[in-house]
């Protein structure tokens, strides 16, 4: 990782270097890609500057499993985890168990994207600080498209056709393992993201509107899911029904996919020296649907301090350090993590070493939020019912229209009078 975090910069980003006795704290985070290695380097820098030590509590790759474990620990008042790395959608559901960071971050909060800060503010309480932003894109094999005389698809219909043409030609040429398109089709939160992109870009709206109305049962949403259903077993392997991010990347990075939908973390891994697709790919905004526009699900990760931590002061120091401009720049340079501080998108060093970062600024313009704000504490149940209906559709267990009708009935029972 680039050594941009000098001792002087470290000292400027934390609250009180060396001002108290050394303490040991812990941070819980997921294990997608090189998350743990990336964070370990920055935690070592924090330890060197402060004298405190930080232990990583490694979580499963599935964000659904992470959330379930977090909620279990927090509801039990667990004191063993001080800092949690949280998904952008979890703030309303975990807020009651998290420390209000408003006062502690008042001198730095204005540096960040207002929309991201707003997403982590619940009833006036700032429950987490942004670590990095996230929005997916379409990865494509530029060498294969050029070889077979195809253009980068601008719509999902074009992707469907192009993926089939290139896949079939490659298989006929001897690569029996080639797939046209890989994405996240397993029944978990990642499928909620993928399916929202298909539906929103097709003019099908959201699962639940910003006003709290259930809107998912409509013809445009059904058409988008029926199109995706047609991918399984044709341009996507049947196994895509069990793929999360890393399974998709595994197929893609071995050179066995023409297109992939994934998050920015996959870009530097795909471009690494030991990657079979190095120099052969690029990424663009996701295709548009019949609605005429692209939609990328807004993601991102944040840091929150447990209300039950016995080391809250040190935990807050760690959060302030890891979410600082210096730390965000280090992650952008090292692993192309997208900053939540707008000025870093104009940083010349980042632009030179990680051109992907500037490219993703366009992707953010089409970012689509998940309905965690209107559904509040019930979001997880809403998302689970949605991804279950989508996965059933992709697997051929009923058509999209029928499954969305059933989903609407389930959501109405869940909503009752209000979310």
C-alpha positions in Angstrom: 0.0 0.0 0.0 1.4 3.5 -0.8 2.9 5.1 2.3 1.1 8.4 2.2 0.2 8.3 5.9 3.2 10.1 7.4 3.6 10.4 11.2 2.7 14.1 11.0 -0.5 13.4 9.0 -1.5 10.7 11.4 -1.1 13.0 14.4 -3.3 15.6 12.7 -6.2 13.1 12.1 -6.7 11.7 15.6 -7.9 13.3 18.7 -5.1 12.8 21.2 -2.0 10.9 20.2 -0.4 9.4 23.2 -2.7 11.3 25.6 -3.8 8.2 27.5 -2.5 4.8 28.5 -2.3 2.2 25.8 -5.5 0.2 25.3 -6.5 -2.7 23.1 -9.7 -2.4 21.0 -11.3 -4.5 18.4 -12.9 -3.8 15.0 -15.4 -6.1 13.2 -15.2 -6.1 9.4 -16.0 -8.4 6.4 -13.7 -10.4 4.3 -14.5 -9.6 0.6 -11.4 -9.3 -1.6 -8.5 -7.9 0.4 -10.5 -6.1 3.1 -8.6 -7.5 6.0 -5.1 -6.9 4.5 -6.1 -3.4 3.5 -7.4 -2.5 7.0 -4.5 -4.2 8.8 -2.0 -1.8 7.2 -3.9 1.2 8.4 -4.5 -0.2 11.8 -0.7 -0.8 12.1 -0.2 2.9 11.3 -2.7 3.9 14.0 -1.0 1.7 16.5 2.4 3.2 15.8 1.1 6.7 16.2 -1.0 6.2 19.3 0.4 3.2 21.2 -3.0 1.6 21.2 -3.5 -1.9 19.6 -6.4 -3.0 17.4 -7.6 -6.5 16.9 -9.6 -7.5 13.8 -12.7 -9.6 14.3 -13.1 -11.1 10.8 -16.7 -11.5 9.6 -18.1 -13.7 6.8 -18.2 -12.3 3.3 -22.0 -12.3 3.1 -23.3 -9.0 4.3 -26.5 -10.7 5.3 -24.6 -12.9 7.7 -22.6 -9.9 8.9 -25.7 -8.0 9.7 -27.3 -11.0 11.6 -24.2 -11.4 13.7 -23.9 -7.6 14.5 -27.6 -7.5 15.6 -27.1 -10.5 17.8 -24.0 -9.1 19.5 -25.5 -5.6 19.9 -28.8 -6.8 21.3 -26.8 -8.8 23.8 -24.8 -5.8 24.9 -21.5 -7.4 23.7 -18.5 -5.6 25.0 -15.9 -7.5 23.0 -16.3 -5.5 19.8 -15.6 -1.7 20.0 -15.9 -0.6 16.3 -18.2 -2.1 13.6 -17.8 -1.6 9.9 -21.4 -1.1 8.8 -23.2 -1.1 5.4 -24.8 2.1 4.3 -28.3 0.6 4.8 -27.9 -0.5 8.4 -28.0 2.8 10.2 -31.7 2.9 11.0 -31.7 -0.7 12.3 -28.6 -0.4 14.5 -28.8 3.2 15.7 -30.1 2.5 19.2 -27.0 0.5 20.0 -24.4 2.9 18.6 -22.6 6.0 20.0 -23.7 9.4 18.7 -20.6 10.8 16.9 -22.0 14.3 16.2 -19.9 16.2 18.7 -16.7 14.1 18.2 -16.8 14.6 14.4 -18.1 18.1 14.2 -14.8 19.5 12.9 -14.5 17.0 10.0 -18.0 16.0 9.1 -18.4 18.8 6.6 -15.6 17.4 4.4 -17.7 14.4 3.4 -20.5 14.1 0.8 -23.7 15.4 2.5 -25.8 12.6 1.1 -23.5 10.0 2.8 -23.6 11.8 6.1 -27.3 12.0 5.9 -27.6 8.3 5.3 -25.8 7.7 8.6 -27.9 10.2 10.6 -30.9 8.8 12.4 -33.2 11.2 14.2 -30.4 13.7 14.5 -27.9 11.2 15.7 -24.8 10.6 13.6 -24.3 6.9 14.2 -21.4 6.2 11.8 -18.7 7.9 9.7 -18.1 7.0 6.1 -15.1 4.8 5.4 -15.6 4.6 1.6 -18.3 4.9 -1.0 -19.4 2.2 -3.4 -21.4 1.8 -6.6 -21.1 -1.0 -9.1 -20.3 -1.0 -12.8 -20.2 -3.2 -15.8 -16.8 -4.9 -16.3 -16.1 -6.0 -19.9 -13.4 -7.8 -21.8 -12.3 -5.2 -24.3 -10.1 -7.7 -26.1 -12.9 -10.1 -26.7 -15.3 -7.4 -27.9 -12.7 -6.1 -30.3 -11.9 -9.7 -31.5 -15.6 -10.4 -32.4 -16.4 -6.9 -33.7 -18.8 -5.9 -30.9 -19.4 -2.6 -29.1 -19.8 -2.1 -25.4 -23.5 -2.6 -24.7 -25.5 0.4 -23.6 -28.7 -1.5 -22.7 -29.5 -4.8 -21.0 -31.0 -6.0 -24.2 -27.7 -5.3 -26.1 -25.7 -7.0 -23.3 -27.9 -10.1 -23.6 -27.2 -10.3 -27.4 -23.5 -9.4 -27.2 -22.8 -11.8 -24.4 -24.4 -14.7 -26.3 -22.6 -13.9 -29.5 -19.1 -13.6 -27.9 -19.7 -16.5 -25.5 -20.8 -18.9 -28.3 -17.9 -17.8 -30.6 -15.4 -18.4 -27.8 -16.8 -21.8 -27.0 -16.7 -22.8 -30.6 -13.1 -21.6 -30.7 -12.2 -24.0 -27.9 -12.9 -22.2 -24.6 -15.7 -24.4 -23.3 -15.6 -22.5 -19.9 -16.5 -19.1 -21.3 -19.6 -17.4 -19.9 -21.3 -14.3 -21.3 -22.2 -12.6 -18.0 -21.7 -13.2 -14.3 -23.4 -11.3 -11.5 -24.6 -11.8 -7.9 -27.6 -14.3 -8.1 -27.5 -15.9 -4.6 -30.4 -15.2 -2.2 -28.8 -12.5 -0.1 -28.5 -8.7 0.1 -26.3 -8.6 -3.0 -29.2 -9.8 -5.1 -31.3 -7.0 -3.8 -28.7 -4.6 -5.2 -28.5 -6.3 -8.6 -32.3 -6.7 -9.0 -32.9 -3.1 -8.0 -30.6 -2.0 -10.8 -32.4 -4.1 -13.4 -35.8 -2.8 -12.2 -35.0 0.8 -11.7 -33.2 1.1 -15.1 -36.3 -0.5 -16.7 -38.6 2.2 -15.2 -40.0 -0.2 -12.6 -39.2 2.1 -9.6 -38.3 0.8 -6.2 -39.5 -1.9 -3.9 -40.9 0.8 -1.6 -41.1 4.4 -2.6 -39.4 7.2 -0.6 -42.9 7.9 0.8 -43.2 4.4 2.1 -45.6 3.0 -0.5 -45.1 -0.5 -1.8 -44.5 -0.1 -5.6 -42.7 -3.3 -6.7 -45.7 -5.1 -8.2 -45.7 -3.6 -11.7 -45.2 -4.7 -15.3 -41.9 -3.0 -15.9 -40.4 -4.6 -12.8 -41.7 -8.0 -13.9 -40.3 -7.5 -17.4 -36.8 -6.7 -16.0 -36.8 -9.8 -13.9 -38.0 -12.0 -16.8 -35.1 -10.7 -18.9 -32.7 -11.6 -16.1 -34.3 -15.0 -15.7 -33.5 -15.7 -19.4 -29.8 -15.2 -18.6 -29.5 -18.1 -16.3 -28.3 -21.2 -18.1 -27.8 -19.3 -21.3 -25.2 -16.4 -20.9 -24.8 -17.0 -17.2 -24.0 -20.4 -15.7 -26.7 -22.2 -13.7 -24.4 -21.8 -10.7 -24.9 -18.0 -10.7 -27.9 -18.7 -8.5 -25.4 -19.2 -5.7 -22.9 -16.5 -6.7 -22.0 -13.6 -4.4 -19.3 -11.0 -5.2 -16.3 -13.3 -4.9 -17.8 -16.2 -6.8 -18.5 -13.8 -9.7 -15.0 -12.3 -9.6 -13.5 -15.8 -9.5 -15.1 -16.7 -12.8 -14.3 -13.3 -14.3 -10.7 -13.1 -13.2 -9.8 -16.5 -14.5 -10.8 -15.2 -17.9 -14.1 -17.1 -18.2 -16.6 -14.3 -18.5 -17.2 -11.6 -21.1 -19.1 -9.3 -18.7 -19.3 -8.9 -15.0 -21.4 -6.8 -12.6 -19.4 -6.0 -9.5 -18.2 -3.3 -7.1 -15.0 -1.2 -7.5 -12.9 -3.5 -5.2 -12.7 -6.0 -8.1 -10.9 -3.5 -10.4 -7.4 -3.4 -8.9 -7.6 -7.2 -8.2 -8.4 -7.8 -11.8 -5.6 -5.5 -12.9 -3.0 -7.1 -10.6 0.2 -8.6 -12.1 -1.0 -12.2 -11.4 -4.4 -11.7 -13.0 -5.2 -13.5 -16.3 -7.3 -10.5 -17.4 -4.8 -7.8 -16.7 -4.8 -5.2 -19.5 -7.7 -6.9 -21.2 -10.7 -5.3 -19.5 -12.3 -2.0 -18.6 -15.4 -0.8 -16.7 -18.4 1.4 -17.6 -21.7 2.4 -16.0 -24.2 -0.4 -16.0 -26.5 -0.7 -19.0 -29.8 1.1 -19.3 -33.2 -0.7 -19.5 -36.3 0.2 -21.3 -36.6 3.2 -19.0 -33.7 4.7 -20.9 -31.3 5.2 -18.0 -28.6 3.3 -16.1 -29.1 2.6 -12.4 -26.3 1.7 -9.9 -27.2 0.6 -6.4 -25.7 3.0 -3.8 -23.3 1.1 -1.5 -20.6 2.1 0.9 -19.1 1.2 4.2 -18.9 3.1 7.4 -17.5 2.9 10.9 -19.6 2.9 14.1 -18.7 2.7 17.8 -20.6 0.3 20.0 -22.6 1.8 22.8 -21.3 -1.1 24.9 -17.6 -0.5 24.2 -15.5 0.1 27.3 -13.0 2.0 25.2 -15.2 4.5 23.5 -12.6 7.3 23.5 -10.0 5.2 21.7 -12.6 3.7 19.4 -13.7 7.2 18.4 -10.0 8.1 17.7 -9.8 5.1 15.4 -12.9 6.0 13.5 -11.7 9.6 13.1 -8.4 8.4 11.8 -9.7 5.8 9.4 -12.3 8.1 7.9 -9.9 11.1 7.5 -8.9 12.5 4.1 -5.4 11.0 4.5 -6.6 7.5 5.2 -9.2 7.7 2.4 -6.4 8.8 0.0 -4.3 5.9 1.1 -7.1 3.5 0.4 -7.8 5.1 -3.0 -4.2 4.8 -4.0 -3.8 1.3 -2.7 -7.0 -0.5 -3.6 -9.1 2.1 -5.5 -11.6 2.5 -2.6 -13.9 5.4 -3.5 -13.6 8.4 -1.3 -16.5 10.1 0.4 -14.5 13.4 0.4 -15.2 15.2 -2.9 -11.8 16.9 -3.1 -10.0 13.6 -3.4 -11.7 13.0 -6.8 -9.5 15.9 -8.1 -6.3 14.7 -6.4 -3.6 14.5 -9.1 -1.8 11.6 -7.5 -5.0 9.5 -7.3 -5.9 10.4 -10.9 -2.5 9.2 -12.1 -2.3 6.0 -10.1 -5.9 5.0 -9.9 -7.8 6.5 -12.9 -10.7 4.2 -12.0 -11.6 6.5 -9.1 -12.3 9.5 -11.3 -14.3 7.2 -13.7 -16.6 6.1 -10.9 -17.7 9.6 -10.2 -19.9 9.2 -13.3 -21.3 6.0 -11.8 -22.4 7.8 -8.7 -24.5 10.2 -10.8 -26.8 7.3 -11.4 -26.7 5.8 -7.9 -30.0 4.3 -6.6 -30.5 4.0 -2.9 -32.1 0.9 -1.3 -35.3 1.7 0.6 -33.7 1.5 4.1 -34.9 5.0 5.0 -38.6 4.5 4.4 -38.8 1.0 5.8 -36.5 1.8 8.8 -36.1 -1.1 11.2 -38.0 -3.4 8.9 -35.6 -3.0 6.0 -33.8 -6.3 6.5 -37.1 -8.2 6.3 -38.2 -6.2 3.3 -35.0 -7.0 1.5 -35.1 -10.6 2.4 -38.6 -11.1 1.0 -37.5 -9.2 -2.1 -34.3 -11.2 -2.8 -36.2 -14.4 -2.1 -38.8 -13.6 -4.8 -36.1 -12.6 -7.3 -34.0 -15.7 -6.7 -37.2 -17.9 -7.1 -37.8 -16.1 -10.4 -34.3 -16.6 -11.7 -34.5 -20.3 -10.7 -37.7 -20.7 -12.7 -39.9 -21.2 -9.7 -42.8 -19.2 -11.0 -42.8 -16.2 -13.4 -41.9 -12.7 -12.3 -45.5 -11.3 -12.3 -46.7 -14.0 -10.0 -43.8 -13.8 -7.7 -44.1 -10.0 -7.5 -47.8 -10.3 -6.7 -47.0 -12.7 -3.8 -44.2 -10.3 -2.7 -46.6 -7.4 -2.5 -49.0 -9.4 -0.3 -46.1 -10.3 2.0 -44.9 -6.7 2.2 -48.4 -5.4 3.0 -48.6 -7.9 5.9 -45.2 -6.7 7.1 -46.1 -3.1 6.8 -49.5 -3.3 8.4 -50.2 0.4 9.3 -46.7 1.8 9.0 -43.1 0.8 8.7 
